[in-house]
């Protein structure tokens, strides 16, 4: 054997060992997650969507053992946030907190939302549902949906909502259509501006998220006409559902996590399981009840079925009313 032979054999042994290491999946790629995970929210901090995103982030952080941070990217009805997540690698490190806007409304509302919610994203899990509430000024002298509809058929009333094309707007429009009356529509950019006109009676009734408007109901400043969920809301059973007067009526806000298409199924399953356990925790249930929300843990298939159903239903409503983004 030549002097070079031992060196050649040594090099071959090193190459063989290296190849074996690379061929072992567990060593070729570290288990997910091995760095921080981001949840992108398409609205400013402090709102319902942001709060639910932070609850989800806390649940996942405790389960995954890595930091999970909320990144607020408001603008264009949450289209900016959706587009940012869509452009990210499908590796589970950037997730989107989906809302009715991102999941069902925006592609019908904007000429080009920049994404297809049913094709470009994979559902992970619903997180929570929040109803809206239709409330009237006490000066109208009505206390339920039937009386408000009857009054609206005798004279032209005015109504407000907190987000053009959002769930509060669609809830008000569906109430008007199913109630069979015309009214003067006034759009506002948020709850506070609408209250400036609704509380003193400059508009007759309005629609807002339940958590935002309940303080005015409790104080007697406004009259609760009905919640927009299919049934009475568990946290406020004294308030009737609009559906008790208009069967089939329902427009709520539902929220959940989605990931870019191509995200590995094992990551989807891991996040779903973590959320399911966390959302069933009594502490989380209680915290959401204080917000006027209820948790909705479940499999991705249930979330996707809802997205598909509401995409069709709300899209049809938007076309009937003729709503377009400003």
Secondary structure, 3 states (H helix, E strand, C coil): CCHHHHHHHHHHHHHHHHHHHHCCHHHHCCCCCCCCEEEEECCCCCCHHHHHHHHHHHHHHHHHCCCEEEEECCCHHHHHHHHHHHHCCCCCCEEEEECHHHHHHHHHHCCCCCCCCCCCEEEEEEEEEEEEEEEEEHHHCCCCHHHHHHHHCCCCEEEEECCCCCHHHHHHHHHHHHHCCCEEEEECCCHHHHHHHHCCCCCCEEEEEHHHHHHHHHHCCEEEEEECCCCCCHHHCCCCEHHHCCCCCCCEEEEEEEEECCCCHHHHHHHHHHHHHHHCCHHHHHHHHHHCEEECCCCHHHHHHHHHHHHHHHHHHHHHHCCCCC
